[in-house]
Amino acid sequence: MAVGVATNSREMSNYYHFDSGKDGKLSAAFDANFTKVRYFKWDDANMSKYFGPTQNYSLDVDYEMDQNNSLNLYLNYENTNQQFKKFTSASGPFSYLGIYNVDRKSASLTYNGQNDNSNYMLSATYGELKKDVTSAMSANSVGSSKFNFWNIEARDTIKLDNNNRLTFGGEFRTDGRKDSSIDESSDQYSLFIHDELKLGEKLLLIPAVRYDHHDSFGSETSPNIGATYSFTEGSRLKANYGEGYRAPSISELYGTYSNPNLRPEKSKGYELSYEQEFGDDTAIKLTYFKNKKTDAIAMDYSLAPNYQYMNIEKSSSEGVEFEIKHDLGNGFTVIGNYDYLDAMNDKTNTRLNYSARNTYTAKLMWTEPVKQEWNITAWNKWYSDYRADSEDHSINTFNFVVNKRWGDKYRAYAGIDNLFDKKITSMRYSGRLWRVGAEMTF
């Protein structure tokens, strides 16, 4: 059993974990979380401000039929009953209050089995979400909607030989939404297969293909191939090419910010990376990637406060990621990251909003070497040329967290993000954020 409390600038919560342990063939775990979100003042006039309680419960039950076969039942329930305050104009004080109530339920049953050469799985999940919104913007304005879905998935992994493992399967999903004015549903299924093939001691190939069919948007086949070549035990080159396809969800088509005219999103991209370890002390990783999307699905914030999903007809992203990690000894480790990203709307030849061209991170970690009961992590993050609302911004923030453990039963932590209280509304940086928490296990 574990009991914990946590609080921060935005919310406070307490949680409980009960584990029965294994009793014959049966084991079960129950979790409960109670959170209260505080009212959070933000200068962005187009930001919603939700505050109030949320509760979440889950039950996870395993039944071991025999050594090779098992069943898992997972149940989850979440209720959010919050108020919200939303400004309707960036230039005026007028705002409205409302009540936001969400009931979310889900249940899944999964069968897992195995034999000498095969691991297989069959899973069925049902989910239901009911949302009620009452707004004081106009007298007695009430919105109520109900979403539900069924998902069935089957998968099998077969060991063809010591160097070849084949995985294949399929998935069927049906989604629906119903309220006073909308009664919509969609069905989709997919089939997939991929092979992990080891050629000699140095080369691993993973070819794959996925077939998707949607009852409203038709069919699409998406191939993928990945390869890893190990020069030595500590150095390797990885390459991957893949295509993707995603049909709009029921929520995107008919939800709060819906757009019934959305088209499916398609993507193509590749990635190359090199990894190198120098003994046990130093490791580096360098990655280059390039992706192109057609009809990418994104939120259009320019219509605030009436946001709406939209398609970006042609977009691309190209970038480089670099990381170096070095063990300094005596419990100290330093990590450095640099990310370069060029994200473009290729139709308008303009940069995409909410992306930074340059991101730098410097992190220092210390773990007490003997009992390892203390851990301190501090990091600074810099953004430059962050595009938001068609303008470029730069910011750097200093952050830290301290963790303390007393044996195996007690732990606590405290931390601050954005210690020096930097604020840029368009980047969603609203100032200093603190957090503390404690947990007891018995």
C-alpha positions in Angstrom: 0.0 0.0 0.0 1.2 3.5 -0.8 -0.2 6.9 0.2 1.0 10.2 -1.3 0.3 13.9 -1.4 1.4 16.4 -3.9 0.8 20.1 -4.4 2.1 22.8 -6.8 1.2 26.2 -8.1 -1.6 24.8 -10.2 -3.2 22.0 -8.1 -3.1 19.8 -5.0 -3.8 16.1 -4.9 -3.6 13.0 -2.8 -3.4 9.4 -4.0 -3.7 5.9 -2.7 -2.4 2.6 -4.1 -3.5 -0.8 -2.7 -1.9 -4.0 -4.0 -3.2 -7.4 -2.9 -0.1 -9.2 -4.0 -0.5 -12.7 -5.6 -3.0 -14.9 -3.9 -2.9 -18.2 -5.7 -3.8 -17.4 -9.3 -5.2 -13.9 -8.6 -3.6 -10.5 -8.0 -5.2 -7.1 -8.0 -4.3 -3.4 -7.6 -6.5 -0.5 -6.8 -5.6 3.2 -7.3 -7.5 6.4 -6.3 -6.5 10.0 -7.0 -8.2 13.1 -5.8 -7.0 16.4 -7.4 -8.2 20.0 -7.0 -7.1 22.5 -9.6 -6.6 26.0 -8.3 -7.8 29.1 -10.2 -4.8 30.2 -12.2 -4.7 33.8 -13.3 -3.2 34.2 -16.8 -2.7 37.3 -18.8 -3.6 35.6 -22.0 -7.2 36.8 -22.7 -7.9 33.8 -24.9 -6.9 31.1 -22.4 -9.5 29.1 -20.6 -9.1 28.8 -16.9 -10.4 25.6 -15.4 -10.5 25.1 -11.6 -12.1 22.6 -9.3 -12.0 18.9 -8.4 -11.1 15.8 -10.4 -11.2 12.2 -9.1 -9.8 9.1 -10.7 -10.2 5.4 -9.8 -8.7 2.3 -11.4 -8.8 -1.5 -10.8 -6.2 -3.8 -12.4 -6.8 -7.5 -11.9 -4.6 -10.4 -13.2 -5.7 -14.0 -13.3 -3.1 -16.6 -14.1 -5.0 -19.5 -15.8 -1.8 -21.6 -16.0 1.9 -21.0 -16.7 1.3 -20.0 -20.3 -2.1 -18.3 -20.2 -3.4 -15.3 -18.3 -6.3 -12.8 -18.3 -6.2 -9.1 -17.3 -9.2 -6.9 -16.4 -8.7 -3.1 -16.2 -11.4 -0.7 -15.1 -11.1 3.1 -14.9 -13.5 5.9 -13.9 -12.7 9.6 -13.9 -15.0 12.5 -13.0 -14.2 16.2 -13.5 -16.5 18.8 -12.1 -14.8 22.1 -12.6 -15.7 25.7 -13.2 -14.1 27.8 -15.9 -13.5 31.5 -16.5 -12.9 32.5 -20.1 -12.2 36.0 -21.5 -13.9 36.6 -24.8 -11.9 39.6 -25.9 -8.3 40.4 -25.5 -9.1 44.1 -25.3 -12.0 44.1 -22.9 -12.8 42.9 -19.4 -15.9 40.9 -20.3 -15.6 37.2 -19.3 -18.0 34.4 -18.5 -18.2 31.6 -16.0 -19.3 28.1 -16.6 -19.4 24.6 -15.2 -17.5 21.8 -16.9 -18.5 18.2 -16.0 -16.9 15.1 -17.5 -17.6 11.5 -16.7 -15.1 9.0 -18.3 -15.4 5.3 -18.0 -13.4 2.5 -19.7 -13.1 -1.3 -19.3 -10.7 -3.7 -21.1 -10.2 -7.4 -21.0 -7.0 -8.9 -22.3 -5.9 -12.5 -22.9 -2.2 -13.3 -23.2 -0.8 -16.6 -24.2 2.4 -18.2 -25.2 4.1 -21.4 -26.3 7.6 -22.4 -27.3 7.6 -20.2 -30.5 4.8 -17.8 -30.1 3.4 -14.9 -27.9 -0.2 -13.9 -28.7 -2.7 -11.4 -27.4 -6.4 -10.6 -27.8 -7.9 -7.5 -26.2 -11.3 -5.8 -26.1 -11.9 -2.3 -24.7 -15.0 -0.2 -24.3 -14.9 3.5 -23.4 -17.5 6.1 -22.7 -17.3 9.8 -22.1 -20.1 12.1 -21.1 -19.5 15.9 -21.1 -21.8 18.6 -19.9 -21.0 22.3 -20.2 -23.1 25.0 -18.7 -22.1 28.6 -19.6 -23.2 31.9 -18.2 -22.2 33.6 -21.4 -25.9 33.5 -22.5 -28.8 32.6 -20.2 -29.0 28.9 -19.5 -26.7 27.9 -22.3 -26.1 24.2 -21.9 -24.2 21.8 -24.0 -24.2 18.0 -23.5 -22.5 15.3 -25.5 -21.7 11.6 -25.2 -18.8 9.8 -26.9 -18.2 6.1 -26.9 -15.8 3.6 -28.6 -15.2 -0.1 -29.0 -11.7 -1.4 -29.8 -10.7 -5.0 -30.5 -7.0 -5.9 -31.1 -5.3 -9.2 -31.9 -1.5 -9.7 -32.2 0.9 -12.6 -32.5 4.7 -12.8 -32.4 6.3 -15.9 -33.9 9.9 -16.9 -33.4 10.8 -18.3 -36.9 14.4 -18.9 -35.8 17.0 -17.4 -33.5 17.5 -14.5 -35.9 14.0 -13.9 -37.1 10.9 -12.8 -35.2 7.6 -12.0 -37.0 4.8 -10.0 -35.6 1.4 -9.5 -37.2 -2.1 -8.5 -36.1 -5.2 -6.4 -36.6 -7.4 -3.9 -34.9 -11.0 -2.8 -35.3 -12.4 0.4 -33.7 -15.8 2.0 -33.8 -16.4 5.5 -32.4 -19.6 7.5 -31.9 -20.9 10.8 -30.6 -24.5 11.7 -29.8 -26.2 14.8 -28.5 -29.3 16.9 -29.2 -28.1 17.8 -32.7 -25.4 15.2 -33.7 -25.6 11.5 -34.0 -22.4 10.3 -35.8 -20.3 7.2 -35.8 -17.3 5.8 -37.7 -15.7 2.4 -38.1 -12.1 1.7 -39.0 -9.8 -1.3 -39.0 -6.1 -1.9 -39.6 -3.9 -4.8 -40.4 -0.1 -4.8 -39.7 2.9 -7.0 -40.0 6.6 -6.4 -39.2 9.7 -8.6 -39.1 12.7 -8.3 -36.9 15.5 -9.9 -38.9 19.1 -10.1 -37.7 21.6 -10.5 -40.5 24.9 -11.6 -39.1 26.3 -10.1 -35.9 26.1 -6.4 -36.9 22.9 -5.7 -38.9 19.3 -5.7 -37.7 16.4 -5.0 -40.2 12.8 -4.3 -39.3 10.6 -4.0 -42.4 6.9 -3.3 -41.7 3.7 -2.5 -43.4 0.3 -1.3 -42.1 -3.1 -1.2 -43.9 -5.8 1.2 -42.6 -9.4 1.4 -43.8 -11.9 4.1 -42.6 -15.6 3.9 -43.6 -15.6 7.6 -44.5 -12.1 8.2 -45.8 -11.2 5.0 -47.6 -8.0 2.9 -47.4 -4.3 3.6 -47.1 -1.2 1.4 -47.0 1.8 2.7 -45.0 5.2 1.0 -45.3 8.1 1.4 -42.9 11.7 0.1 -42.7 14.3 0.5 -40.0 17.8 -0.7 -39.8 20.5 -0.7 -37.1 24.2 -1.4 -37.9 26.5 -2.0 -35.0 30.1 -1.1 -35.8 31.2 -2.2 -32.3 29.5 -2.9 -29.0 29.5 0.8 -28.2 28.8 2.4 -31.6 25.8 2.0 -33.9 24.1 3.7 -36.9 20.3 3.7 -37.2 18.2 4.6 -40.2 14.4 4.6 -40.6 12.0 5.5 -43.3 8.2 5.5 -42.7 4.9 6.6 -44.0 1.9 7.4 -41.8 -1.8 7.9 -42.1 -4.4 9.2 -39.6 -8.1 9.8 -40.2 -9.7 12.6 -38.2 -11.2 11.4 -34.9 -14.9 11.8 -34.0 -13.9 14.5 -31.5 -12.0 16.5 -34.2 -14.9 16.1 -36.7 -17.8 16.7 -34.3 -16.4 17.8 -30.9 -16.0 21.1 -29.1 -13.6 22.6 -31.7 -14.8 20.4 -34.5 -14.5 20.8 -38.3 -16.6 18.3 -40.2 -14.6 19.1 -43.4 -11.3 17.7 -42.1 -9.3 15.4 -44.4 -7.0 12.5 -43.3 -3.4 13.4 -42.4 -0.6 11.7 -44.4 3.1 11.8 -43.7 6.4 10.6 -45.1 9.7 10.9 -43.4 13.1 9.5 -42.6 15.6 9.6 -39.8 19.4 8.9 -39.4 21.1 8.7 -36.1 24.5 7.7 -34.8 25.1 6.6 -31.2 28.5 6.2 -29.5 29.6 5.2 -26.0 33.1 5.9 -24.8 33.6 3.4 -22.0 31.1 3.7 -19.1 31.5 7.5 -18.7 30.5 9.2 -21.9 27.8 8.7 -24.5 26.7 10.8 -27.5 23.8 10.7 -29.9 23.4 12.7 -33.2 20.1 12.5 -35.2 19.0 14.1 -38.4 15.3 13.9 -39.5 13.1 15.2 -42.3 9.3 14.8 -42.6 6.6 16.0 -44.9 2.9 16.0 -44.2 -0.2 16.5 -46.3 -3.3 17.8 -44.6 -1.8 17.8 -41.2 -4.5 18.2 -38.5 -3.8 21.1 -36.1 -5.6 23.5 -33.9 -6.2 27.0 -35.4 -5.7 29.5 -32.6 -6.1 32.5 -34.8 -9.9 32.2 -34.5 -9.8 32.7 -30.7 -11.8 32.3 -28.7 -13.6 30.1 -31.2 -10.8 27.7 -31.9 -11.2 25.1 -34.6 -9.3 22.1 -36.0 -8.0 22.6 -39.5 -5.9 21.0 -42.2 -2.5 22.4 -43.1 -2.3 21.5 -46.8 1.4 21.1 -47.1 3.9 21.2 -44.2 7.4 19.9 -43.4 9.9 19.7 -40.6 13.6 19.2 -40.8 16.0 19.1 -37.9 19.0 17.9 -36.0 19.2 16.6 -32.4 22.4 16.2 -30.4 22.9 14.8 -26.9 26.0 14.2 -24.9 26.1 12.6 -21.4 29.1 12.4 -19.2 29.7 10.8 -15.8 31.8 13.2 -13.7 32.3 10.8 -10.8 31.2 11.1 -7.2 27.6 10.9 -8.2 27.6 13.8 -10.7 26.4 13.5 -14.3 26.2 16.3 -16.8 23.9 16.2 -19.9 23.8 18.6 -22.8 21.2 18.8 -25.6 20.8 20.8 -28.7 17.8 20.7 -31.1 17.4 22.5 -34.3 14.0 22.5 -36.0 12.8 24.1 -39.2 9.0 23.6 -39.3 7.3 25.2 -42.3 3.9 25.7 -43.9 5.0 24.8 -47.4 1.8 26.2 -49.0 2.4 29.8 -47.6 6.2 29.4 -47.2 5.9 30.6 -43.5 7.1 29.0 -40.3 4.7 27.0 -38.2 3.6 28.5 -34.9 4.5 27.1 -31.6 7.9 25.7 -32.6 11.4 26.8 -31.6 14.2 26.9 -34.2 16.9 26.4 -31.5 16.5 24.7 -28.2 19.4 24.2 -25.8 19.4 22.2 -22.5 22.2 21.9 -19.9 21.5 19.5 -17.0 23.5 18.6 -13.9 22.4 15.6 -11.7 23.8 14.5 -8.4 23.0 11.2 -6.7 24.5 10.6 -3.2 27.0 7.8 -4.0 26.7 5.6 -0.9 23.1 5.1 0.1 21.7 6.9 -3.0 19.0 8.5 -0.8 19.5 12.1 -2.2 19.1 13.1 -5.8 19.3 16.7 -7.0 18.7 17.7 -10.6 19.2 21.3 -12.0 18.7 22.3 -15.6 18.6 25.4 -17.8 16.6 25.5 -21.0 17.0 28.1 -23.7 14.6 28.7 -26.6 15.6 31.0 -29.4 13.5 31.9 -32.5 10.4 30.4 -31.0 7.6 31.2 -33.4 4.2 32.1 -31.8 1.5 34.4 -33.3 3.7 35.1 -36.3 6.5 36.6 -34.1 9.8 35.2 -32.8 10.6 35.0 -29.1 13.6 33.9 -27.0 13.6 32.8 -23.3 15.6 30.8 -20.9 14.5 29.2 -17.7 16.3 27.7 -14.7 14.7 24.7 -13.0 15.6 22.3 -10.2 14.1 19.4 -8.2 15.4 17.7 -5.0 14.4 14.1 -4.1 15.0 12.5 -0.8 14.3 8.8 0.1 14.4 7.2 3.6 14.8 3.5 3.0 12.1 1.9 1.0 9.1 3.3 2.8 9.4 7.1 2.6 10.2 9.7 -0.1 9.7 13.4 -0.7 10.5 15.9 -3.3 10.5 19.7 -3.9 11.2 21.7 -7.0 10.8 24.9 -8.9 10.3 25.5 -12.6 11.2 28.9 -14.1 12.9 30.0 -10.9 13.5 33.6 -12.1 9.9 34.1 -13.0 10.2 34.6 -16.8 6.9 35.4 -18.6 5.9 35.3 -22.2 2.2 34.8 -22.7 2.3 33.6 -26.3 4.7 30.8 -25.3 2.5 29.9 -22.4 5.2 30.8 -19.9 3.2 32.3 -17.0 5.9 32.7 -14.4 7.4 30.6 -11.6 5.9 27.2 -10.8 6.7 25.3 -7.6 5.9 21.7 -6.5 6.3 19.5 -3.4 5.2 16.0 -2.5 5.7 13.1 -0.3 4.9 9.3 -0.4 4.7 6.6 2.2 4.8 2.9 1.4 3.8 0.2 3.8 
